[in-house]
Amino acid sequence: MEVQVARGGVVLPNVDDDDLRCGTTPACNDSTDEVVNGSRDADDLTTVRLPYRAAVDVRGPAHLFVKRGDGWKLVRPGEKVHGTLGVEATAVTPDRIELTIGKKVVPLRVAPLRTHHHLQKAQEVLVTDDLAAPTESEGVVGELLKLRRAAKPAFLQRLDEASPVAVRHVKMADIWTQDVLEPAYAVAGDRRMRIMIHTPLAAGIVLRGPDIGAVQVHGPGSSVDAGGNIETIPPYRGRPEGRVVMGNRPDELPNAGLRALLGDPLLLDTSWLANAHVDEFVQFLPKPGGWRIAVADPLAGLELLRALPGDTKLVDGFRPGEPILLDWAKLRFVRESPTVAETLANHTGANEVVAQRIEENLAVLRKETGVTDVVRVPALFEHIPKVEQSIAHAGMGGLLPTAVNGIVLDRNRYLAPDPHNPVFRSAITAAYAKAGYAVDFVDHWRTHHLAGGGGLHCATNALRAM
């Protein structure tokens, strides 16, 4: 009579909330009690068939149950039982679990977290439903919040129209949906569970429920710990699940707990960016039989400008007197579009620096993955100075919304932020068309871009096929 272990001995981290008892309480999930919360919770257990009576115990981050009638009973250390045992993991780290049956040790392991890559189709787009809470702020901040509130309905409507998959509005105060959450999942045999990694920037637990778990990464949190600084390279040689890529500064690594959850991320130098996020300059695009690297190309952006008359306005689509750009040095709005000549005079040097930094990071990605197929998408950057209580590090950011900071929906559809410039729209559309993608533009300028250069990817998130 042999002991039979289901799911190859892999145990799901049981961090969902199948009976919705936890609300938004951070330290609560199905594994924080010592009961099995109904049939859906029972499905999250890895079962062990014990055909004889024996003393059992479990070591590691786990609870052990035995099936009794229609329910489950917690097994105490050394208790003698037989029948169907159920093991639930109580942690999300890929730890070992030892199930002792008499003198026999049955090794089990916690299913590791997997982050999504773009070969997995988007099934749902997430966006915060609280773009601007009521405030009494004055000056630039107050006007910015008024702009957000006024523009919010149009932004959400356009996102709904452009997305072929459902758009879920998530209740949270942060406008940067990407930065507070990193969707992940765990696999044990035929059972899969979504697990929303809440970065150190998250202010509370959201989305946890039946078959959707949550884990909070603790720490003070800085820009390098944001979800916008977490991307996943699709599978490549030696990495069948892909590999997380993150940015860092020489004096600032991402949160150690976050890196441990994500499993040995590849680190790129993003010290030249004000926000230090990898999603501001690189993404990965599926193609038949593999994938490509797409990067922002500021030199191509400069060439687009040089081909235009110098008195051409950089951006269009704004009402007279409406805030268009933010003068970071003076913390005041620019209410008239700069000309092409002014843009070239003021920003050519910054974009040449950005181009060099992107090439250096691209070389790292090519060496790591062996992928040489690169899509270059025109972009324009600007230098952003350090601003107390707003911008912690001086560095580069998007002067126009950066097109690669968008949503890869599947293998042929892409949502890009609207650059408010017809020449850039055409060039961006052409760049993605060469890679087999149709582009829809979503205007997020007033709700997000004006607040610090964040792109459409920064403003949203996506749940993908597991």
C-alpha positions in Angstrom: 0.0 0.0 0.0 1.7 3.1 -1.3 1.2 6.7 -0.2 -0.2 8.7 -3.2 0.7 12.4 -3.6 -1.3 14.6 -5.9 0.0 17.4 -8.1 3.5 16.1 -8.2 4.0 17.1 -4.6 3.6 20.8 -5.4 1.5 22.9 -3.0 -0.3 26.1 -3.8 0.3 29.1 -1.5 -3.2 29.4 -0.2 -3.4 33.1 0.0 -6.7 33.8 -1.6 -10.0 34.5 0.2 -12.6 32.0 -1.0 -15.4 32.9 1.4 -14.7 36.7 1.3 -14.1 36.9 5.1 -10.9 39.1 5.0 -12.0 42.3 3.4 -8.9 44.5 3.0 -7.1 43.3 6.1 -3.5 42.7 4.9 -2.6 39.8 7.2 -5.6 37.7 6.3 -6.2 34.9 3.7 -7.4 31.3 3.6 -4.1 30.1 5.2 -4.2 32.4 8.2 -6.8 30.3 9.9 -6.8 26.6 10.7 -9.9 25.5 8.9 -10.8 24.7 5.3 -13.2 27.4 4.1 -15.5 25.4 2.0 -15.2 23.4 -1.2 -13.4 26.1 -3.2 -10.8 26.3 -0.4 -10.5 22.5 -0.4 -9.6 22.6 -4.1 -6.5 24.6 -3.1 -5.1 21.7 -1.1 -2.6 19.2 -2.4 -4.0 15.8 -1.3 -2.1 12.8 -0.1 -3.8 9.4 0.0 -2.7 7.5 3.1 -4.0 4.0 3.0 -2.9 2.9 6.5 -3.1 4.5 9.9 0.1 6.3 10.9 1.4 9.2 13.0 1.8 12.2 10.8 3.4 15.7 11.0 4.3 18.5 8.7 7.3 20.8 8.8 7.6 24.0 6.9 5.1 26.8 6.0 2.0 24.5 5.9 -1.1 23.2 7.6 -2.1 19.6 7.4 -5.8 18.5 7.3 -7.5 15.1 7.1 -10.8 14.6 5.4 -13.7 13.7 7.7 -17.1 13.2 6.0 -17.9 16.3 4.0 -15.3 18.5 5.8 -11.7 18.7 6.9 -10.1 18.5 10.3 -6.8 20.0 11.3 -4.2 17.4 12.1 -2.0 18.0 15.2 1.7 17.0 15.2 2.1 13.2 15.9 -1.7 12.5 15.5 -2.5 9.1 14.0 -4.7 9.3 11.0 -5.5 7.5 7.7 -7.4 8.4 4.6 -7.1 11.6 2.5 -4.8 14.2 3.8 -4.8 17.8 2.6 -1.7 20.1 2.7 -2.0 23.9 2.3 1.0 26.2 2.0 0.9 29.3 4.2 3.7 31.2 2.5 4.4 32.4 -1.0 8.2 31.7 -0.9 9.2 28.5 -2.7 10.1 26.7 0.5 10.3 23.0 1.1 7.6 21.2 3.1 8.3 17.9 4.8 5.3 15.5 5.4 6.3 12.8 7.9 4.3 9.6 7.8 5.6 7.3 10.5 9.3 7.1 9.7 8.8 8.0 6.1 9.4 11.6 4.9 7.5 12.8 1.9 9.1 15.9 0.3 6.7 18.6 -1.0 7.4 22.1 -2.2 5.5 25.4 -2.4 4.7 26.4 -5.9 6.9 29.4 -6.9 5.3 32.6 -8.1 5.4 33.3 -11.8 4.9 36.7 -13.3 3.2 37.3 -16.6 4.9 38.0 -19.9 3.5 39.3 -23.1 3.2 35.9 -24.8 0.2 35.5 -22.4 -2.9 37.3 -23.8 -4.4 40.0 -21.7 -7.8 38.9 -20.3 -8.7 42.0 -18.3 -7.3 45.5 -18.1 -7.1 47.2 -14.7 -7.4 50.9 -14.0 -7.9 52.8 -10.8 -11.3 54.3 -10.4 -10.2 57.1 -8.1 -8.0 59.3 -10.3 -8.4 62.4 -8.2 -9.8 62.4 -4.7 -11.4 65.6 -3.4 -8.8 68.1 -2.3 -8.4 71.6 -1.2 -4.9 71.9 -2.7 -4.0 75.2 -4.5 -1.5 76.2 -7.2 -0.1 73.7 -9.6 -1.2 70.7 -7.6 -4.8 72.0 -7.2 -5.1 72.8 -10.9 -3.6 69.4 -11.8 -6.2 67.6 -9.7 -9.0 69.6 -11.3 -7.7 68.7 -14.7 -7.7 65.0 -13.7 -11.2 65.1 -12.4 -12.5 66.8 -15.5 -10.6 64.5 -17.9 -11.3 61.3 -16.0 -14.6 60.3 -17.7 -13.2 60.7 -21.2 -10.1 58.8 -20.4 -12.0 55.8 -18.9 -14.5 55.9 -21.8 -11.7 55.8 -24.4 -9.9 53.0 -22.6 -13.2 51.0 -22.5 -13.7 51.6 -26.2 -10.2 50.8 -27.3 -9.7 47.6 -25.2 -11.1 44.4 -26.7 -11.0 42.9 -23.2 -13.0 44.0 -20.1 -11.7 47.0 -18.2 -12.0 46.6 -14.4 -12.1 49.8 -12.3 -10.2 49.2 -9.1 -10.9 51.3 -6.0 -7.7 52.8 -4.8 -6.2 56.2 -4.3 -3.1 55.8 -6.4 -3.5 56.8 -10.0 -0.5 54.6 -11.0 -2.3 51.2 -11.2 0.9 49.6 -12.5 3.1 50.7 -9.7 1.2 49.3 -6.7 0.4 45.8 -8.2 2.3 43.1 -10.0 -0.1 40.3 -11.2 1.5 36.9 -10.7 0.3 33.3 -10.4 1.2 29.9 -9.0 0.7 26.5 -10.5 0.3 23.1 -8.8 -0.7 20.3 -11.2 -3.9 21.3 -12.9 -4.7 24.0 -10.3 -3.7 27.6 -10.8 -4.2 30.7 -8.6 -3.7 34.3 -9.4 -1.6 36.1 -6.8 -1.5 39.9 -6.8 1.9 41.1 -5.5 1.3 44.4 -3.7 4.6 46.3 -3.9 5.9 48.4 -1.0 4.1 51.4 -2.6 0.7 49.8 -2.1 -1.5 51.4 0.6 -3.9 48.5 1.1 -5.0 45.1 -0.3 -7.2 45.1 -3.4 -8.7 42.4 -5.7 -8.2 39.5 -3.2 -11.0 37.0 -3.3 -11.9 33.5 -4.6 -9.0 32.2 -6.5 -7.2 35.5 -6.4 -4.6 35.7 -3.7 -2.6 38.7 -2.4 0.8 39.2 -0.9 2.1 42.4 0.6 5.8 43.2 0.3 6.8 45.3 3.3 9.3 48.1 3.4 9.5 51.9 3.1 9.3 51.6 -0.7 10.9 53.8 -3.4 10.5 54.2 -7.1 12.6 51.2 -7.9 10.2 49.0 -6.0 7.2 50.0 -8.2 5.4 47.6 -10.5 6.4 49.8 -13.4 9.9 48.7 -12.7 8.9 45.0 -13.0 8.7 43.5 -16.4 9.1 39.9 -17.5 11.2 38.7 -20.3 9.3 35.9 -22.2 10.8 32.4 -22.2 14.3 32.1 -23.7 17.2 29.7 -23.5 17.6 28.3 -20.1 14.6 30.2 -18.8 11.4 28.3 -19.7 9.3 30.6 -17.6 11.1 33.8 -18.6 12.9 36.1 -16.2 11.9 39.3 -14.4 13.8 42.4 -15.4 14.1 45.4 -13.0 15.9 48.7 -13.0 18.2 49.9 -10.3 20.5 52.8 -9.3 24.1 52.3 -8.3 23.1 53.3 -4.7 19.7 51.8 -4.7 18.6 48.2 -5.3 15.0 47.1 -5.4 13.5 45.8 -2.1 15.2 42.6 -1.1 11.9 40.9 -0.2 10.5 41.9 -3.6 13.5 40.5 -5.4 13.3 37.2 -3.5 9.6 36.8 -4.5 10.4 37.6 -8.1 13.3 35.1 -8.3 16.7 36.5 -9.3 15.7 39.5 -11.5 18.0 40.7 -14.3 19.0 44.2 -13.3 19.3 47.0 -15.8 20.8 50.5 -15.1 17.9 52.9 -14.9 19.7 55.5 -12.9 19.3 58.0 -15.8 15.5 58.0 -15.5 13.8 60.2 -12.9 11.5 57.3 -12.0 14.0 54.5 -12.8 11.3 52.3 -14.3 12.2 49.8 -17.0 8.7 50.2 -18.6 9.6 53.7 -19.7 12.0 52.5 -22.4 11.6 48.8 -23.1 9.0 46.1 -23.7 8.7 42.6 -25.3 6.5 41.9 -28.3 5.3 38.5 -29.3 6.0 37.3 -32.9 5.5 34.0 -34.6 7.8 31.5 -33.0 9.2 33.9 -30.4 9.3 37.5 -29.4 11.1 40.8 -30.1 12.6 43.5 -28.0 11.0 46.9 -28.5 12.7 50.1 -27.3 12.1 53.8 -27.2 14.2 55.5 -29.9 14.8 59.2 -29.1 17.2 59.6 -32.0 14.3 58.7 -34.3 12.2 61.2 -32.5 14.7 63.9 -33.1 14.8 63.0 -36.8 11.1 63.4 -37.0 11.3 66.9 -35.6 14.2 67.9 -37.9 12.1 67.0 -40.9 9.4 69.6 -39.8 9.3 73.4 -40.2 10.8 75.0 -37.2 7.7 76.9 -36.3 5.5 73.8 -36.2 3.8 73.3 -32.8 5.1 70.2 -30.9 1.7 69.1 -29.7 -2.0 69.6 -30.8 -5.4 69.1 -29.3 -5.4 71.6 -26.5 -7.7 74.5 -25.8 -6.2 78.1 -25.6 -4.7 78.7 -22.2 -5.0 75.1 -21.1 -2.0 73.5 -19.3 0.1 71.5 -21.8 3.4 70.8 -20.1 5.0 71.3 -16.7 8.0 73.5 -16.3 9.7 71.3 -13.7 12.4 73.9 -12.8 9.8 76.6 -12.0 6.9 74.3 -11.0 4.5 76.1 -13.3 2.4 75.0 -16.2 3.4 75.8 -19.8 0.1 76.9 -21.5 1.3 77.1 -25.1 2.9 74.4 -27.1 6.7 74.8 -27.8 7.7 74.9 -31.4 9.8 72.2 -33.1 12.8 74.6 -33.2 12.5 75.3 -29.5 12.2 71.6 -28.7 15.3 70.8 -30.6 17.2 73.6 -29.0 16.2 72.6 -25.5 16.1 68.8 -25.6 18.5 67.5 -28.2 21.3 66.9 -25.7 19.0 65.1 -23.3 17.7 62.8 -26.0 21.2 61.9 -27.2 22.1 60.9 -23.6 19.0 58.8 -23.3 19.7 57.1 -26.6 23.1 56.0 -25.3 21.7 54.7 -22.1 19.1 52.7 -23.9 21.7 51.1 -26.2 23.7 50.1 -23.1 20.7 48.3 -21.6 19.7 46.8 -24.9 23.2 45.2 -25.1 22.6 43.6 -21.7 19.2 42.2 -22.8 20.7 40.9 -26.1 23.6 39.2 -24.2 21.2 37.7 -21.7 18.6 36.4 -24.1 20.3 36.0 -27.4 17.4 37.9 -29.0 18.6 40.3 -31.7 15.2 41.3 -33.3 14.6 44.9 -32.1 11.7 47.2 -32.8 12.6 50.9 -32.4 9.8 53.2 -31.6 10.2 57.0 -31.9 10.2 58.9 -28.6 11.1 62.2 -27.0 12.5 62.7 -23.5 13.2 65.7 -21.3 15.4 66.2 -18.2 13.4 66.5 -15.0 15.0 68.1 -12.0 14.7 66.9 -8.4 11.6 68.4 -6.9 11.0 68.2 -3.1 8.1 65.9 -2.1 7.5 65.0 -5.7 10.6 63.9 -7.7 13.2 62.3 -5.5 15.9 61.9 -8.2 16.7 64.1 -11.1 16.7 62.3 -14.5 14.9 61.8 -17.7 11.2 61.4 -18.4 8.9 61.4 -21.4 8.4 64.8 -23.0 5.8 63.2 -25.1 4.1 60.1 -23.8 6.5 57.2 -24.6 4.8 54.8 -27.0 6.5 51.7 -25.6 4.8 52.5 -22.3 1.5 50.9 -23.4 -0.5 47.7 -23.2 0.4 44.6 -25.3 -3.0 42.9 -25.5 -2.0 39.9 -27.6 0.0 39.1 -30.7 -1.4 41.8 -32.9 -3.1 44.5 -30.9 -1.5 47.3 -28.9 -2.8 50.2 -26.9 -0.4 53.2 -27.0 -0.6 56.6 -25.2 -1.6 59.4 -27.5 1.4 61.6 -28.2 -0.7 64.6 -29.3 1.4 64.9 -32.4 0.2 63.7 -35.8 3.7 62.9 -37.1 4.6 60.8 -34.1 1.2 59.1 -34.3 2.0 58.0 -37.9 5.6 57.0 -37.1 4.5 55.0 -34.0 1.8 53.3 -36.0 4.3 52.4 -38.7 6.8 51.0 -36.2 4.3 48.7 -34.6 2.8 47.7 -38.0 6.2 46.4 -39.1 6.1 44.1 -36.0 2.6 42.9 -36.9 0.6 45.2 -34.5 -2.4 47.4 -35.0 -2.3 50.4 -32.7 -5.1 52.2 -30.9 -4.3 55.4 -29.1 -5.7 56.3 -25.7 -5.4 59.9 -24.5 -4.2 60.0 -20.9 -2.3 63.3 -21.1 -4.5 65.3 -18.7 -5.1 62.4 -16.3 -1.5 61.0 -16.1 1.1 62.3 -18.4 1.0 65.9 -17.1 1.5 64.5 -13.6 5.0 63.3 -14.2 5.4 61.8 -17.7 3.8 58.4 -16.8 2.6 56.4 -19.8 -0.5 54.3 -20.4 1.3 51.2 -19.0 2.0 53.1 -15.8 -1.7 54.1 -15.6 -3.1 50.6 -16.0 -2.4 46.9 -15.4 -3.5 43.6 -16.9 -4.6 40.2 -15.8 -3.3 37.7 -18.4 -3.9 34.1 -19.3 -2.2 31.7 -16.8 
